[in-house]
Amino acid sequence: MPAATASGADATPNGHAKSRDHNQGNQDKKYTVEQKAAVIRVRRCSATAFYEILGLEKSCSDPEVKKAYRKLSLLTHPDKNGYEGADEAFKMVSRAFQVLSDAEKKQKYDRFGGDPDNRFGPSSASSASPFSGFGRSPGGGRGPMFEDEISPEELFNRFFGGGGMGGGPFGFDTGPQFVFNLGGGPGFRVHQFGGGRPRRRPREANGNGEAAPQSAMSVLSNLLPLLILIVLPLLSSIFSSSTPSGPSIRFDAPEPPYTMHRTTPRLRVDYFLNPAEVEDYSNRNFRDLDRKAENSYVTNLQYDCQLEMRTRNRMMEDAQGWFFQDAEKMREARKYEMRSCRKLDEWGFPRSTY
């Protein structure tokens, strides 16, 4: 009697977990320097540091929240960003947007901190999913975009104009985006883009179901807007040239091929370059590169300083205890060395990036 096979991923060759790596990983995808920096910055944030994740101040407005989400979701979307951890960063950006774009949740978060769904959900089941219970309007109803259970991917699809699966800029159906009523008269055509339910073509008033015949010029004039929509983006992509991001920079130590050492004149920051990437650089190019290195170094210090501050605050909270304070732990927390913050203070830079 043949041995029984397990169901699920091992049942068939096509269903094996390893055969789906190309769908669930991003091993072969590329990423830009900006996409990598966005993922690193977001993942350094605490899971509930929603303002920091979106790079916003506590007094931010709703349009600013949407603008920040639009930018970061496009930078961290795992379908477009192949850097390791992009999927996690994308989820953190989505959750931050869900909380800060909902007036009731934002108010609770500002007052109590933490994830408002975990502390104030209508039931324990609502905290089972980090994206449950979202979408209530300030009056208690549901928002126009969100339901009780919504994933970061679905949130992304709906924010950028649609729901469901299909076409669209990221492989998702964005709904009936464009509808053209062209030609005029009783025999006009309706051209629809997006959505799964095409609109019915108008018929003749006499009820015979036949559309009025159109001449070649009329057909061409009807198709002209569609040709413009197709041709213009194509021409733009052909003639546009990507702006180089500049040579890569290392700060910690030289490592091949980053063997060329430079020191910035203002802050005396040491950094290392690949000589092949700057062999044709002029003095002006190197001065610009020094400024770029200083800005990147200060930004990294600010991120590290935020981590140090959170670590010290957590140590002080642990030392406070429920009923009495642990004096030894409190001394350790106050002595916790925050090198990055001290460096920023010495140079006169703020400890935060916003």
C-alpha positions as CSV (number, residue, x, y, z in Angstrom):
1,M,0.0,0.0,0.0
2,P,1.6,3.3,-1.1
3,A,2.5,5.7,1.7
4,A,0.1,8.6,2.1
5,T,1.4,12.0,1.2
6,A,0.9,15.1,3.3
7,S,-1.4,17.8,2.1
8,G,-0.4,21.4,1.6
9,A,2.9,22.6,0.3
10,D,4.4,19.1,-0.2
11,A,1.4,17.5,-2.0
12,T,2.6,18.3,-5.5
13,P,5.8,19.6,-7.1
14,N,4.0,22.8,-8.0
15,G,2.7,23.2,-4.4
16,H,6.1,22.8,-2.7
17,A,7.1,25.7,-0.5
18,K,10.4,26.1,-2.3
19,S,8.6,26.3,-5.7
20,R,6.9,29.5,-4.4
21,D,10.1,31.3,-3.3
22,H,10.0,33.5,-6.4
23,N,6.5,34.7,-5.4
24,Q,7.2,35.3,-1.8
25,G,10.8,36.6,-1.8
26,N,12.6,39.4,-3.5
27,Q,15.9,37.7,-4.2
28,D,16.0,38.8,-7.8
29,K,14.5,42.2,-7.5
30,K,16.6,45.4,-7.6
31,Y,16.4,48.5,-5.5
32,T,17.6,52.0,-5.5
33,V,19.7,53.8,-2.9
34,E,16.6,55.8,-1.9
35,Q,14.5,52.6,-1.5
36,K,17.2,51.0,0.6
37,A,17.5,54.0,2.9
38,A,13.7,54.1,3.3
39,V,13.6,50.5,4.4
40,I,16.5,50.9,6.8
41,R,15.0,54.0,8.4
42,V,11.5,52.5,8.8
43,R,12.8,49.3,10.3
44,R,14.8,51.2,12.9
45,C,11.6,52.6,14.2
46,S,9.6,51.0,17.0
47,A,6.5,49.2,15.7
48,T,4.2,51.7,17.3
49,A,6.3,54.9,16.6
50,F,3.8,55.9,14.0
51,Y,4.8,59.5,13.6
52,E,8.5,58.5,13.3
53,I,7.7,55.8,10.8
54,L,6.0,58.3,8.5
55,G,8.5,61.1,9.3
56,L,5.8,63.4,10.6
57,E,5.3,65.7,13.6
58,K,2.5,65.1,16.1
59,S,0.7,68.3,14.9
60,C,0.6,66.9,11.3
61,S,-2.6,67.3,9.2
62,D,-4.5,64.6,7.4
63,P,-3.2,65.7,4.0
64,E,0.3,65.5,5.3
65,V,-0.3,61.9,6.6
66,K,-1.6,60.9,3.2
67,K,1.3,62.5,1.4
68,A,3.8,60.7,3.6
69,Y,2.1,57.4,3.2
70,R,1.9,57.9,-0.6
71,K,5.7,58.5,-0.8
72,L,6.8,55.7,1.7
73,S,4.4,53.1,0.4
74,L,5.8,53.5,-3.1
75,L,9.3,53.4,-1.8
76,T,8.9,50.3,0.4
77,H,6.3,48.2,-1.7
78,P,7.9,44.8,-1.9
79,D,6.8,44.4,-5.6
80,K,9.1,47.4,-6.4
81,N,11.7,47.3,-3.7
82,G,13.9,44.2,-3.6
83,Y,15.9,45.2,-0.5
84,E,15.7,42.8,2.4
85,G,13.1,43.8,4.9
86,A,11.0,45.8,2.4
87,D,7.9,43.7,3.2
88,E,8.2,44.4,6.9
89,A,8.8,48.1,6.3
90,F,5.8,48.3,4.0
91,K,3.6,46.7,6.7
92,M,4.9,49.2,9.3
93,V,4.2,52.1,7.0
94,S,0.7,50.8,6.3
95,R,-0.1,50.4,10.0
96,A,1.1,53.9,10.8
97,F,-1.1,55.3,8.1
98,Q,-4.1,53.3,9.3
99,V,-3.8,54.7,12.8
100,L,-2.9,58.3,12.0
101,S,-5.5,58.7,9.2
102,D,-8.3,57.6,11.5
103,A,-9.3,60.5,13.8
104,E,-10.5,58.3,16.7
105,K,-7.5,56.1,16.6
106,K,-5.1,59.0,16.3
107,Q,-6.7,60.7,19.3
108,K,-6.3,57.5,21.4
109,Y,-2.7,57.0,20.2
110,D,-1.8,60.6,21.0
111,R,-3.2,60.2,24.5
112,F,-2.1,56.8,25.5
113,G,0.5,55.6,23.0
114,G,0.8,52.1,21.8
115,D,-1.4,50.5,19.2
116,P,-5.0,51.7,19.8
117,D,-6.5,48.5,18.5
118,N,-4.6,46.4,21.0
119,R,-5.7,48.5,23.9
120,F,-9.1,49.8,22.9
121,G,-10.4,47.3,20.4
122,P,-14.1,46.4,20.7
123,S,-13.1,42.8,21.5
124,S,-10.1,40.7,22.0
125,A,-10.5,39.4,18.5
126,S,-9.9,42.8,17.0
127,S,-6.3,42.7,18.2
128,A,-5.7,39.4,16.6
129,S,-4.9,41.1,13.3
130,P,-2.8,44.3,13.3
131,F,-5.0,45.7,10.6
132,S,-8.4,44.9,12.1
133,G,-11.0,47.4,13.3
134,F,-9.7,50.2,11.0
135,G,-11.8,52.6,9.0
136,R,-14.2,54.1,11.5
137,S,-15.1,57.6,10.8
138,P,-15.1,60.1,13.7
139,G,-18.9,59.7,14.0
140,G,-18.7,56.0,14.6
141,G,-19.3,54.8,11.0
142,R,-16.9,53.1,8.6
143,G,-14.6,55.1,6.4
144,P,-15.1,55.0,2.7
145,M,-11.8,53.0,2.1
146,F,-11.5,50.5,4.9
147,E,-13.3,47.5,6.3
148,D,-12.9,45.5,9.6
149,E,-10.1,43.4,8.2
150,I,-7.8,44.9,5.7
151,S,-4.2,43.9,4.7
152,P,-1.4,46.3,3.9
153,E,-1.7,45.3,0.2
154,E,-5.4,46.0,0.1
155,L,-4.9,49.3,1.8
156,F,-2.3,50.2,-0.8
157,N,-4.7,49.2,-3.7
158,R,-7.6,51.2,-2.3
159,F,-5.5,54.2,-1.5
160,F,-4.2,54.4,-5.0
161,G,-7.7,54.2,-6.5
162,G,-9.3,50.8,-6.5
163,G,-9.9,47.3,-5.0
164,G,-9.7,43.7,-6.2
165,M,-7.0,42.1,-8.3
166,G,-6.2,42.6,-11.9
167,G,-4.5,45.4,-13.8
168,G,-3.2,48.7,-12.5
169,P,0.2,50.2,-11.9
170,F,1.3,47.5,-9.4
171,G,-0.6,44.5,-10.8
172,F,-3.9,45.5,-9.1
173,D,-7.2,46.6,-10.5
174,T,-7.7,50.2,-9.8
175,G,-11.3,50.4,-10.8
176,P,-13.0,52.4,-13.6
177,Q,-10.4,55.1,-13.8
178,F,-11.0,56.6,-17.2
179,V,-14.3,56.7,-19.2
180,F,-14.4,58.5,-22.5
181,N,-17.7,59.3,-24.3
182,L,-16.5,59.9,-27.8
183,G,-18.0,60.6,-31.1
184,G,-21.3,62.2,-29.9
185,G,-24.7,61.5,-31.3
186,P,-26.9,58.5,-30.8
187,G,-24.1,56.1,-31.8
188,F,-21.3,57.2,-29.5
189,R,-19.0,54.7,-28.0
190,V,-18.0,54.4,-24.3
191,H,-14.4,53.4,-23.7
192,Q,-13.6,52.3,-20.2
193,F,-10.3,51.5,-18.5
194,G,-10.1,49.4,-15.3
195,G,-12.8,47.6,-13.4
196,G,-14.3,44.3,-14.1
197,R,-17.8,45.4,-15.2
198,P,-17.9,47.2,-18.5
199,R,-20.6,49.7,-19.1
200,R,-23.4,48.9,-21.6
201,R,-23.0,50.5,-25.0
202,P,-25.9,52.9,-25.8
203,R,-28.3,51.7,-28.6
204,E,-30.3,53.4,-31.3
205,A,-33.5,55.1,-30.2
206,N,-35.4,52.9,-32.7
207,G,-34.7,49.8,-30.7
208,N,-33.1,47.8,-33.5
209,G,-29.9,47.3,-31.4
210,E,-27.6,48.5,-34.2
211,A,-25.0,51.1,-33.6
212,A,-24.8,53.9,-36.1
213,P,-22.0,53.3,-38.7
214,Q,-18.9,55.5,-38.3
215,S,-16.4,56.7,-40.9
216,A,-12.7,56.1,-40.8
217,M,-12.0,59.7,-39.7
218,S,-14.6,59.4,-36.9
219,V,-13.0,56.1,-35.7
220,L,-9.6,57.8,-35.8
221,S,-10.9,60.8,-33.9
222,N,-12.4,58.5,-31.3
223,L,-9.2,56.6,-30.8
224,L,-7.0,59.7,-30.7
225,P,-7.3,60.3,-26.9
226,L,-6.4,56.6,-26.3
227,L,-3.4,56.9,-28.6
228,I,-2.2,59.9,-26.7
229,L,-2.5,58.1,-23.4
230,I,-0.5,55.2,-24.7
231,V,2.1,57.1,-26.7
232,L,3.1,60.0,-24.4
233,P,4.2,57.8,-21.4
234,L,6.1,55.6,-23.9
235,L,7.9,58.5,-25.4
236,S,8.6,59.9,-21.9
237,S,10.1,56.7,-20.7
238,I,12.3,56.4,-23.9
239,F,13.8,59.9,-23.7
240,S,14.0,60.3,-20.0
241,S,17.4,59.6,-18.5
242,S,17.8,58.4,-14.9
243,T,19.8,60.7,-12.6
244,P,22.9,59.0,-11.1
245,S,22.7,58.7,-7.4
246,G,26.5,59.2,-7.0
247,P,29.2,57.0,-5.6
248,S,28.5,54.8,-2.6
249,I,30.0,55.9,0.8
250,R,31.2,53.9,3.8
251,F,31.8,55.4,7.2
252,D,32.9,52.6,9.5
253,A,36.2,51.2,7.9
254,P,37.8,50.7,4.5
255,E,36.7,47.5,2.8
256,P,37.5,46.7,-0.9
257,P,36.6,48.2,-3.2
258,Y,36.0,51.2,-0.8
259,T,39.6,52.0,-0.2
260,M,39.8,55.7,-1.0
261,H,39.9,57.7,2.3
262,R,38.5,61.3,2.6
263,T,37.8,63.6,5.5
264,T,35.2,66.3,5.3
265,P,36.6,69.8,6.0
266,R,33.8,71.1,8.2
267,L,32.9,68.2,10.6
268,R,36.0,66.1,10.0
269,V,34.0,63.0,9.2
270,D,36.1,60.2,7.8
271,Y,34.5,58.2,4.9
272,F,35.6,55.8,2.2
273,L,34.9,55.6,-1.5
274,N,35.5,53.3,-4.5
275,P,38.2,55.0,-6.5
276,A,36.7,53.7,-9.8
277,E,33.5,55.6,-9.1
278,V,35.2,59.0,-8.6
279,E,38.1,58.8,-11.0
280,D,36.8,61.7,-13.2
281,Y,35.6,63.9,-10.3
282,S,36.7,67.5,-10.2
283,N,37.4,69.5,-7.0
284,R,33.9,70.9,-7.1
285,N,32.5,67.3,-7.4
286,F,34.5,66.3,-4.3
287,R,33.3,69.3,-2.3
288,D,29.7,68.4,-3.1
289,L,30.5,64.8,-2.1
290,D,31.9,66.0,1.2
291,R,28.6,67.8,1.9
292,K,26.7,64.7,1.0
293,A,28.8,62.6,3.3
294,E,28.3,65.0,6.2
295,N,24.5,65.1,5.7
296,S,24.3,61.3,5.6
297,Y,26.5,60.9,8.6
298,V,24.4,63.4,10.6
299,T,21.2,61.6,9.6
300,N,22.6,58.3,10.7
301,L,23.6,59.8,14.0
302,Q,20.0,61.2,14.5
303,Y,18.5,57.7,13.8
304,D,21.0,56.1,16.3
305,C,20.2,58.8,18.8
306,Q,16.5,58.1,18.7
307,L,17.3,54.4,19.3
308,E,19.5,55.3,22.3
309,M,16.8,57.6,23.7
310,R,14.1,54.9,23.4
311,T,16.5,52.3,25.0
312,R,17.2,54.6,28.0
313,N,13.5,55.4,28.4
314,R,12.7,51.7,28.4
315,M,15.3,51.1,31.0
316,M,13.9,53.8,33.2
317,E,10.4,52.5,32.8
318,D,11.6,49.0,33.9
319,A,13.4,50.5,36.9
320,Q,10.2,52.4,38.0
321,G,8.4,49.1,38.7
322,W,4.7,48.7,39.8
323,F,5.0,49.6,43.5
324,F,8.6,50.8,44.1
325,Q,11.6,52.0,42.2
326,D,14.6,49.8,41.7
327,A,17.4,52.3,42.5
328,E,20.2,50.1,40.9
329,K,18.4,49.8,37.6
330,M,17.6,53.5,37.7
331,R,21.3,54.4,38.1
332,E,22.1,52.1,35.2
333,A,19.5,53.8,33.0
334,R,20.8,57.3,33.8
335,K,24.3,56.2,33.2
336,Y,23.4,54.7,29.8
337,E,25.8,56.1,27.3
338,M,24.3,57.8,24.3
339,R,27.2,58.5,22.1
340,S,25.2,59.5,19.0
341,C,23.1,62.0,20.9
342,R,26.2,63.5,22.6
343,K,27.9,63.9,19.2
344,L,24.9,65.7,17.8
345,D,24.8,68.0,20.9
346,E,28.5,68.8,20.4
347,W,28.0,69.7,16.8
348,G,24.8,71.7,17.5
349,F,22.5,69.5,15.5
350,P,19.0,68.5,16.6
351,R,18.5,64.9,17.9
352,S,15.6,64.2,15.7
353,T,15.2,64.3,11.9
354,Y,11.9,66.1,12.1
